[in-house]
């Protein structure tokens, strides 16, 4: 069985992300992947263009009891 790890991290104002800001994040994840698995990753789809889906946005905005954060 193969596994793929997924992550969304944020949220920051776009003006705070420097030009070429993908590189440091991508390199850090790839280094952690290799440290954990002992292998180089075969692919890395990452970047600053992700969005949260409705369920993820709800988790960010509300506590488990439904009150706003």
PDB file with one MODEL, atoms N, CA, C and O in Angstrom:
MODEL        1
ATOM      1  N   UNK A   1       0.847  -1.178   0.000  1.00  0.00           N
ATOM      2  CA  UNK A   1       0.000   0.000   0.000  1.00  0.00           C
ATOM      3  C   UNK A   1       0.893   1.241   0.000  1.00  0.00           C
ATOM      4  O   UNK A   1       1.872   1.307   0.743  1.00  0.00           O
ATOM      5  N   UNK A   2       0.558   2.201  -0.817  1.00  0.00           N
ATOM      6  CA  UNK A   2       1.269   3.477  -0.888  1.00  0.00           C
ATOM      7  C   UNK A   2       0.494   4.526  -0.108  1.00  0.00           C
ATOM      8  O   UNK A   2      -0.728   4.444   0.013  1.00  0.00           O
ATOM      9  N   UNK A   3       1.214   5.519   0.424  1.00  0.00           N
ATOM     10  CA  UNK A   3       0.579   6.609   1.158  1.00  0.00           C
ATOM     11  C   UNK A   3       1.063   7.938   0.599  1.00  0.00           C
ATOM     12  O   UNK A   3       2.213   8.061   0.177  1.00  0.00           O
ATOM     13  N   UNK A   4       0.187   8.925   0.597  1.00  0.00           N
ATOM     14  CA  UNK A   4       0.516  10.294   0.201  1.00  0.00           C
ATOM     15  C   UNK A   4       0.129  11.201   1.359  1.00  0.00           C
ATOM     16  O   UNK A   4      -0.999  11.150   1.850  1.00  0.00           O
ATOM     17  N   UNK A   5       1.076  12.035   1.793  1.00  0.00           N
ATOM     18  CA  UNK A   5       0.827  12.963   2.884  1.00  0.00           C
ATOM     19  C   UNK A   5       0.364  14.297   2.303  1.00  0.00           C
ATOM     20  O   UNK A   5       0.873  14.744   1.275  1.00  0.00           O
ATOM     21  N   UNK A   6      -0.590  14.920   2.960  1.00  0.00           N
ATOM     22  CA  UNK A   6      -1.165  16.176   2.489  1.00  0.00           C
ATOM     23  C   UNK A   6      -1.132  17.189   3.624  1.00  0.00           C
ATOM     24  O   UNK A   6      -1.243  16.826   4.795  1.00  0.00           O
ATOM     25  N   UNK A   7      -0.979  18.472   3.266  1.00  0.00           N
ATOM     26  CA  UNK A   7      -0.914  19.515   4.287  1.00  0.00           C
ATOM     27  C   UNK A   7      -1.384  20.850   3.703  1.00  0.00           C
ATOM     28  O   UNK A   7      -1.047  21.196   2.570  1.00  0.00           O
ATOM     29  N   UNK A   8      -2.149  21.577   4.475  1.00  0.00           N
ATOM     30  CA  UNK A   8      -2.467  22.972   4.167  1.00  0.00           C
ATOM     31  C   UNK A   8      -2.060  23.762   5.388  1.00  0.00           C
ATOM     32  O   UNK A   8      -2.423  23.402   6.508  1.00  0.00           O
ATOM     33  N   UNK A   9      -1.318  24.829   5.194  1.00  0.00           N
ATOM     34  CA  UNK A   9      -0.828  25.631   6.315  1.00  0.00           C
ATOM     35  C   UNK A   9      -1.056  27.102   6.002  1.00  0.00           C
ATOM     36  O   UNK A   9      -0.923  27.514   4.850  1.00  0.00           O
ATOM     37  N   UNK A  10      -1.390  27.888   6.994  1.00  0.00           N
ATOM     38  CA  UNK A  10      -1.617  29.306   6.755  1.00  0.00           C
ATOM     39  C   UNK A  10      -2.361  29.892   7.930  1.00  0.00           C
ATOM     40  O   UNK A  10      -2.501  29.225   8.955  1.00  0.00           O
ATOM     41  N   UNK A  11      -2.754  30.888   7.840  1.00  0.00           N
ATOM     42  CA  UNK A  11      -3.138  31.740   6.722  1.00  0.00           C
ATOM     43  C   UNK A  11      -2.420  33.062   6.918  1.00  0.00           C
ATOM     44  O   UNK A  11      -2.380  33.583   8.032  1.00  0.00           O
ATOM     45  N   UNK A  12      -1.861  33.604   5.872  1.00  0.00           N
ATOM     46  CA  UNK A  12      -1.076  34.828   5.973  1.00  0.00           C
ATOM     47  C   UNK A  12      -1.447  35.760   4.817  1.00  0.00           C
ATOM     48  O   UNK A  12      -1.798  35.299   3.731  1.00  0.00           O
ATOM     49  N   UNK A  13      -1.371  37.055   5.052  1.00  0.00           N
ATOM     50  CA  UNK A  13      -1.635  38.040   4.005  1.00  0.00           C
ATOM     51  C   UNK A  13      -0.629  37.847   2.873  1.00  0.00           C
ATOM     52  O   UNK A  13       0.567  37.694   3.123  1.00  0.00           O
ATOM     53  N   UNK A  14      -1.097  37.854   1.661  1.00  0.00           N
ATOM     54  CA  UNK A  14      -0.252  37.624   0.487  1.00  0.00           C
ATOM     55  C   UNK A  14       0.932  38.582   0.420  1.00  0.00           C
ATOM     56  O   UNK A  14       1.978  38.228  -0.125  1.00  0.00           O
ATOM     57  N   UNK A  15       0.788  39.778   0.960  1.00  0.00           N
ATOM     58  CA  UNK A  15       1.877  40.752   0.908  1.00  0.00           C
ATOM     59  C   UNK A  15       3.076  40.324   1.756  1.00  0.00           C
ATOM     60  O   UNK A  15       4.175  40.853   1.590  1.00  0.00           O
ATOM     61  N   UNK A  16       2.868  39.374   2.658  1.00  0.00           N
ATOM     62  CA  UNK A  16       3.957  38.903   3.516  1.00  0.00           C
ATOM     63  C   UNK A  16       4.737  37.742   2.914  1.00  0.00           C
ATOM     64  O   UNK A  16       5.757  37.328   3.466  1.00  0.00           O
ATOM     65  N   UNK A  17       4.266  37.216   1.791  1.00  0.00           N
ATOM     66  CA  UNK A  17       4.965  36.110   1.132  1.00  0.00           C
ATOM     67  C   UNK A  17       5.924  36.700   0.106  1.00  0.00           C
ATOM     68  O   UNK A  17       5.486  37.330  -0.857  1.00  0.00           O
ATOM     69  N   UNK A  18       7.235  36.504   0.301  1.00  0.00           N
ATOM     70  CA  UNK A  18       8.208  37.085  -0.626  1.00  0.00           C
ATOM     71  C   UNK A  18       8.166  36.411  -1.994  1.00  0.00           C
ATOM     72  O   UNK A  18       7.698  35.280  -2.131  1.00  0.00           O
ATOM     73  N   UNK A  19       8.657  37.116  -2.991  1.00  0.00           N
ATOM     74  CA  UNK A  19       8.793  36.515  -4.317  1.00  0.00           C
ATOM     75  C   UNK A  19       9.655  35.272  -4.154  1.00  0.00           C
ATOM     76  O   UNK A  19      10.617  35.288  -3.386  1.00  0.00           O
ATOM     77  N   UNK A  20       9.334  34.214  -4.851  1.00  0.00           N
ATOM     78  CA  UNK A  20      10.029  32.918  -4.727  1.00  0.00           C
ATOM     79  C   UNK A  20       9.854  32.316  -3.338  1.00  0.00           C
ATOM     80  O   UNK A  20      10.725  31.586  -2.866  1.00  0.00           O
ATOM     81  N   UNK A  21       8.746  32.612  -2.685  1.00  0.00           N
ATOM     82  CA  UNK A  21       8.480  32.107  -1.342  1.00  0.00           C
ATOM     83  C   UNK A  21       8.133  30.629  -1.295  1.00  0.00           C
ATOM     84  O   UNK A  21       8.058  30.054  -0.209  1.00  0.00           O
ATOM     85  N   UNK A  22       7.918  29.995  -2.449  1.00  0.00           N
ATOM     86  CA  UNK A  22       7.622  28.563  -2.470  1.00  0.00           C
ATOM     87  C   UNK A  22       8.842  27.728  -2.112  1.00  0.00           C
ATOM     88  O   UNK A  22       8.721  26.712  -1.427  1.00  0.00           O
ATOM     89  N   UNK A  23      10.011  28.147  -2.568  1.00  0.00           N
ATOM     90  CA  UNK A  23      11.230  27.356  -2.429  1.00  0.00           C
ATOM     91  C   UNK A  23      11.559  26.938  -1.010  1.00  0.00           C
ATOM     92  O   UNK A  23      11.747  25.747  -0.761  1.00  0.00           O
ATOM     93  N   UNK A  24      11.638  27.875  -0.062  1.00  0.00           N
ATOM     94  CA  UNK A  24      11.997  27.481   1.308  1.00  0.00           C
ATOM     95  C   UNK A  24      11.003  26.493   1.931  1.00  0.00           C
ATOM     96  O   UNK A  24      11.410  25.566   2.631  1.00  0.00           O
ATOM     97  N   UNK A  25       9.721  26.686   1.682  1.00  0.00           N
ATOM     98  CA  UNK A  25       8.712  25.777   2.228  1.00  0.00           C
ATOM     99  C   UNK A  25       8.855  24.394   1.589  1.00  0.00           C
ATOM    100  O   UNK A  25       8.845  23.381   2.288  1.00  0.00           O
ATOM    101  N   UNK A  26       8.986  24.355   0.285  1.00  0.00           N
ATOM    102  CA  UNK A  26       9.120  23.090  -0.441  1.00  0.00           C
ATOM    103  C   UNK A  26      10.366  22.330   0.020  1.00  0.00           C
ATOM    104  O   UNK A  26      10.307  21.126   0.270  1.00  0.00           O
ATOM    105  N   UNK A  27      11.489  23.037   0.130  1.00  0.00           N
ATOM    106  CA  UNK A  27      12.738  22.394   0.556  1.00  0.00           C
ATOM    107  C   UNK A  27      12.625  21.830   1.970  1.00  0.00           C
ATOM    108  O   UNK A  27      13.137  20.746   2.250  1.00  0.00           O
ATOM    109  N   UNK A  28      11.960  22.559   2.860  1.00  0.00           N
ATOM    110  CA  UNK A  28      11.794  22.090   4.240  1.00  0.00           C
ATOM    111  C   UNK A  28      10.952  20.818   4.291  1.00  0.00           C
ATOM    112  O   UNK A  28      11.278  19.883   5.022  1.00  0.00           O
ATOM    113  N   UNK A  29       9.884  20.783   3.524  1.00  0.00           N
ATOM    114  CA  UNK A  29       9.015  19.600   3.507  1.00  0.00           C
ATOM    115  C   UNK A  29       9.758  18.409   2.912  1.00  0.00           C
ATOM    116  O   UNK A  29       9.673  17.300   3.439  1.00  0.00           O
ATOM    117  N   UNK A  30      10.483  18.629   1.822  1.00  0.00           N
ATOM    118  CA  UNK A  30      11.223  17.531   1.200  1.00  0.00           C
ATOM    119  C   UNK A  30      12.307  16.993   2.131  1.00  0.00           C
ATOM    120  O   UNK A  30      12.535  15.784   2.179  1.00  0.00           O
ATOM    121  N   UNK A  31      12.976  17.874   2.869  1.00  0.00           N
ATOM    122  CA  UNK A  31      13.990  17.431   3.823  1.00  0.00           C
ATOM    123  C   UNK A  31      13.353  16.612   4.947  1.00  0.00           C
ATOM    124  O   UNK A  31      13.896  15.581   5.343  1.00  0.00           O
ATOM    125  N   UNK A  32      12.215  17.061   5.458  1.00  0.00           N
ATOM    126  CA  UNK A  32      11.523  16.329   6.526  1.00  0.00           C
ATOM    127  C   UNK A  32      11.034  14.969   6.020  1.00  0.00           C
ATOM    128  O   UNK A  32      11.095  13.977   6.747  1.00  0.00           O
ATOM    129  N   UNK A  33      10.556  14.922   4.789  1.00  0.00           N
ATOM    130  CA  UNK A  33      10.100  13.666   4.181  1.00  0.00           C
ATOM    131  C   UNK A  33      11.252  12.662   4.131  1.00  0.00           C
ATOM    132  O   UNK A  33      11.098  11.500   4.509  1.00  0.00           O
ATOM    133  N   UNK A  34      12.406  13.129   3.659  1.00  0.00           N
ATOM    134  CA  UNK A  34      13.563  12.239   3.547  1.00  0.00           C
ATOM    135  C   UNK A  34      14.026  11.780   4.926  1.00  0.00           C
ATOM    136  O   UNK A  34      14.373  10.612   5.102  1.00  0.00           O
ATOM    137  N   UNK A  35      14.034  12.680   5.901  1.00  0.00           N
ATOM    138  CA  UNK A  35      14.442  12.319   7.260  1.00  0.00           C
ATOM    139  C   UNK A  35      13.505  11.264   7.846  1.00  0.00           C
ATOM    140  O   UNK A  35      13.947  10.346   8.536  1.00  0.00           O
ATOM    141  N   UNK A  36      12.223  11.401   7.571  1.00  0.00           N
ATOM    142  CA  UNK A  36      11.228  10.487   8.123  1.00  0.00           C
ATOM    143  C   UNK A  36      11.225   9.129   7.426  1.00  0.00           C
ATOM    144  O   UNK A  36      11.144   8.090   8.083  1.00  0.00           O
ATOM    145  N   UNK A  37      11.316   9.137   6.077  1.00  0.00           N
ATOM    146  CA  UNK A  37      11.161   7.895   5.314  1.00  0.00           C
ATOM    147  C   UNK A  37      12.472   7.283   4.841  1.00  0.00           C
ATOM    148  O   UNK A  37      12.524   6.099   4.509  1.00  0.00           O
ATOM    149  N   UNK A  38      13.535   8.091   4.808  1.00  0.00           N
ATOM    150  CA  UNK A  38      14.800   7.612   4.262  1.00  0.00           C
ATOM    151  C   UNK A  38      14.843   7.637   2.746  1.00  0.00           C
ATOM    152  O   UNK A  38      15.806   7.150   2.152  1.00  0.00           O
ATOM    153  N   UNK A  39      13.832   8.187   2.110  1.00  0.00           N
ATOM    154  CA  UNK A  39      13.753   8.254   0.650  1.00  0.00           C
ATOM    155  C   UNK A  39      13.510   9.681   0.189  1.00  0.00           C
ATOM    156  O   UNK A  39      12.934  10.492   0.913  1.00  0.00           O
ATOM    157  N   UNK A  40      13.961   9.978  -1.038  1.00  0.00           N
ATOM    158  CA  UNK A  40      13.583  11.243  -1.669  1.00  0.00           C
ATOM    159  C   UNK A  40      12.136  11.127  -2.125  1.00  0.00           C
ATOM    160  O   UNK A  40      11.694  10.046  -2.516  1.00  0.00           O
ATOM    161  N   UNK A  41      11.394  12.232  -2.079  1.00  0.00           N
ATOM    162  CA  UNK A  41      10.017  12.192  -2.576  1.00  0.00           C
ATOM    163  C   UNK A  41      10.022  12.099  -4.106  1.00  0.00           C
ATOM    164  O   UNK A  41      10.944  12.582  -4.764  1.00  0.00           O
ATOM    165  N   UNK A  42       9.007  11.486  -4.646  1.00  0.00           N
ATOM    166  CA  UNK A  42       8.879  11.342  -6.095  1.00  0.00           C
ATOM    167  C   UNK A  42       8.209  12.553  -6.716  1.00  0.00           C
ATOM    168  O   UNK A  42       8.351  12.795  -7.914  1.00  0.00           O
ATOM    169  N   UNK A  43       7.484  13.310  -5.917  1.00  0.00           N
ATOM    170  CA  UNK A  43       6.806  14.522  -6.390  1.00  0.00           C
ATOM    171  C   UNK A  43       6.477  15.396  -5.193  1.00  0.00           C
ATOM    172  O   UNK A  43       6.448  14.929  -4.055  1.00  0.00           O
ATOM    173  N   UNK A  44       6.229  16.666  -5.463  1.00  0.00           N
ATOM    174  CA  UNK A  44       5.832  17.614  -4.423  1.00  0.00           C
ATOM    175  C   UNK A  44       4.972  18.683  -5.089  1.00  0.00           C
ATOM    176  O   UNK A  44       5.496  19.595  -5.729  1.00  0.00           O
ATOM    177  N   UNK A  45       3.670  18.573  -4.942  1.00  0.00           N
ATOM    178  CA  UNK A  45       2.749  19.586  -5.443  1.00  0.00           C
ATOM    179  C   UNK A  45       2.470  20.548  -4.298  1.00  0.00           C
ATOM    180  O   UNK A  45       1.689  20.237  -3.399  1.00  0.00           O
ATOM    181  N   UNK A  46       3.094  21.696  -4.328  1.00  0.00           N
ATOM    182  CA  UNK A  46       2.922  22.651  -3.248  1.00  0.00           C
ATOM    183  C   UNK A  46       3.000  24.068  -3.792  1.00  0.00           C
ATOM    184  O   UNK A  46       3.474  24.294  -4.906  1.00  0.00           O
ATOM    185  N   UNK A  47       2.536  25.004  -3.006  1.00  0.00           N
ATOM    186  CA  UNK A  47       2.585  26.402  -3.408  1.00  0.00           C
ATOM    187  C   UNK A  47       1.606  27.223  -2.598  1.00  0.00           C
ATOM    188  O   UNK A  47       0.858  26.689  -1.779  1.00  0.00           O
ATOM    189  N   UNK A  48       1.616  28.492  -2.826  1.00  0.00           N
ATOM    190  CA  UNK A  48       0.809  29.430  -2.050  1.00  0.00           C
ATOM    191  C   UNK A  48      -0.582  29.645  -2.632  1.00  0.00           C
ATOM    192  O   UNK A  48      -1.240  30.620  -2.268  1.00  0.00           O
ATOM    193  N   UNK A  49      -1.056  28.775  -3.522  1.00  0.00           N
ATOM    194  CA  UNK A  49      -2.350  28.977  -4.159  1.00  0.00           C
ATOM    195  C   UNK A  49      -3.494  28.147  -3.615  1.00  0.00           C
ATOM    196  O   UNK A  49      -4.583  28.166  -4.189  1.00  0.00           O
ATOM    197  N   UNK A  50      -3.286  27.416  -2.524  1.00  0.00           N
ATOM    198  CA  UNK A  50      -4.336  26.535  -2.001  1.00  0.00           C
ATOM    199  C   UNK A  50      -5.469  27.331  -1.360  1.00  0.00           C
ATOM    200  O   UNK A  50      -5.291  28.482  -0.961  1.00  0.00           O
ATOM    201  N   UNK A  51      -6.609  26.712  -1.272  1.00  0.00           N
ATOM    202  CA  UNK A  51      -7.791  27.273  -0.606  1.00  0.00           C
ATOM    203  C   UNK A  51      -8.316  26.235   0.373  1.00  0.00           C
ATOM    204  O   UNK A  51      -8.108  25.037   0.180  1.00  0.00           O
ATOM    205  N   UNK A  52      -8.989  26.680   1.411  1.00  0.00           N
ATOM    206  CA  UNK A  52      -9.656  25.762   2.329  1.00  0.00           C
ATOM    207  C   UNK A  52     -11.044  25.436   1.795  1.00  0.00           C
ATOM    208  O   UNK A  52     -11.736  26.303   1.261  1.00  0.00           O
ATOM    209  N   UNK A  53     -11.445  24.170   1.945  1.00  0.00           N
ATOM    210  CA  UNK A  53     -12.813  23.839   1.570  1.00  0.00           C
ATOM    211  C   UNK A  53     -13.734  24.266   2.716  1.00  0.00           C
ATOM    212  O   UNK A  53     -13.262  24.739   3.751  1.00  0.00           O
ATOM    213  N   UNK A  54     -15.030  24.101   2.533  1.00  0.00           N
ATOM    214  CA  UNK A  54     -16.003  24.588   3.508  1.00  0.00           C
ATOM    215  C   UNK A  54     -15.790  23.978   4.895  1.00  0.00           C
ATOM    216  O   UNK A  54     -15.859  24.686   5.900  1.00  0.00           O
ATOM    217  N   UNK A  55     -15.534  22.680   4.956  1.00  0.00           N
ATOM    218  CA  UNK A  55     -15.322  22.016   6.237  1.00  0.00           C
ATOM    219  C   UNK A  55     -14.063  22.494   6.938  1.00  0.00           C
ATOM    220  O   UNK A  55     -14.062  22.711   8.150  1.00  0.00           O
ATOM    221  N   UNK A  56     -12.990  22.658   6.173  1.00  0.00           N
ATOM    222  CA  UNK A  56     -11.736  23.159   6.747  1.00  0.00           C
ATOM    223  C   UNK A  56     -11.906  24.577   7.273  1.00  0.00           C
ATOM    224  O   UNK A  56     -11.417  24.900   8.356  1.00  0.00           O
ATOM    225  N   UNK A  57     -12.595  25.426   6.514  1.00  0.00           N
ATOM    226  CA  UNK A  57     -12.829  26.803   6.937  1.00  0.00           C
ATOM    227  C   UNK A  57     -13.641  26.833   8.229  1.00  0.00           C
ATOM    228  O   UNK A  57     -13.392  27.659   9.108  1.00  0.00           O
ATOM    229  N   UNK A  58     -14.608  25.933   8.338  1.00  0.00           N
ATOM    230  CA  UNK A  58     -15.419  25.859   9.568  1.00  0.00           C
ATOM    231  C   UNK A  58     -14.538  25.519  10.771  1.00  0.00           C
ATOM    232  O   UNK A  58     -14.680  26.129  11.830  1.00  0.00           O
ATOM    233  N   UNK A  59     -13.637  24.558  10.620  1.00  0.00           N
ATOM    234  CA  UNK A  59     -12.737  24.171  11.710  1.00  0.00           C
ATOM    235  C   UNK A  59     -11.849  25.346  12.121  1.00  0.00           C
ATOM    236  O   UNK A  59     -11.583  25.542  13.307  1.00  0.00           O
ATOM    237  N   UNK A  60     -11.391  26.127  11.136  1.00  0.00           N
ATOM    238  CA  UNK A  60     -10.543  27.283  11.427  1.00  0.00           C
ATOM    239  C   UNK A  60     -11.325  28.359  12.180  1.00  0.00           C
ATOM    240  O   UNK A  60     -10.797  28.989  13.096  1.00  0.00           O
ATOM    241  N   UNK A  61     -12.567  28.565  11.797  1.00  0.00           N
ATOM    242  CA  UNK A  61     -13.350  29.677  12.341  1.00  0.00           C
ATOM    243  C   UNK A  61     -14.123  29.371  13.614  1.00  0.00           C
ATOM    244  O   UNK A  61     -14.515  30.294  14.327  1.00  0.00           O
ATOM    245  N   UNK A  62     -14.356  28.078  13.920  1.00  0.00           N
ATOM    246  CA  UNK A  62     -15.203  27.733  15.060  1.00  0.00           C
ATOM    247  C   UNK A  62     -14.556  26.673  15.940  1.00  0.00           C
ATOM    248  O   UNK A  62     -13.875  25.775  15.444  1.00  0.00           O
ATOM    249  N   UNK A  63     -14.771  26.782  17.246  1.00  0.00           N
ATOM    250  CA  UNK A  63     -14.330  25.769  18.203  1.00  0.00           C
ATOM    251  C   UNK A  63     -15.205  24.538  18.047  1.00  0.00           C
ATOM    252  O   UNK A  63     -16.229  24.589  17.366  1.00  0.00           O
ATOM    253  N   UNK A  64     -14.816  23.433  18.669  1.00  0.00           N
ATOM    254  CA  UNK A  64     -15.571  22.181  18.546  1.00  0.00           C
ATOM    255  C   UNK A  64     -16.998  22.295  19.087  1.00  0.00           C
ATOM    256  O   UNK A  64     -17.869  21.519  18.693  1.00  0.00           O
ATOM    257  N   UNK A  65     -17.249  23.255  19.988  1.00  0.00           N
ATOM    258  CA  UNK A  65     -18.612  23.435  20.515  1.00  0.00           C
ATOM    259  C   UNK A  65     -19.439  24.395  19.646  1.00  0.00           C
ATOM    260  O   UNK A  65     -20.578  24.707  19.993  1.00  0.00           O
ATOM    261  N   UNK A  66     -18.881  24.863  18.525  1.00  0.00           N
ATOM    262  CA  UNK A  66     -19.618  25.712  17.603  1.00  0.00           C
ATOM    263  C   UNK A  66     -19.475  27.194  17.845  1.00  0.00           C
ATOM    264  O   UNK A  66     -19.981  27.994  17.057  1.00  0.00           O
ATOM    265  N   UNK A  67     -18.795  27.592  18.919  1.00  0.00           N
ATOM    266  CA  UNK A  67     -18.599  29.024  19.163  1.00  0.00           C
ATOM    267  C   UNK A  67     -17.440  29.545  18.329  1.00  0.00           C
ATOM    268  O   UNK A  67     -16.484  28.818  18.058  1.00  0.00           O
ATOM    269  N   UNK A  68     -17.528  30.815  17.919  1.00  0.00           N
ATOM    270  CA  UNK A  68     -16.458  31.382  17.093  1.00  0.00           C
ATOM    271  C   UNK A  68     -15.122  31.424  17.820  1.00  0.00           C
ATOM    272  O   UNK A  68     -15.063  31.564  19.041  1.00  0.00           O
ATOM    273  N   UNK A  69     -14.058  31.302  17.045  1.00  0.00           N
ATOM    274  CA  UNK A  69     -12.713  31.430  17.626  1.00  0.00           C
ATOM    275  C   UNK A  69     -12.369  32.893  17.753  1.00  0.00           C
ATOM    276  O   UNK A  69     -11.282  33.233  18.219  1.00  0.00           O
TER     277      UNK A  69
ENDMDL
END
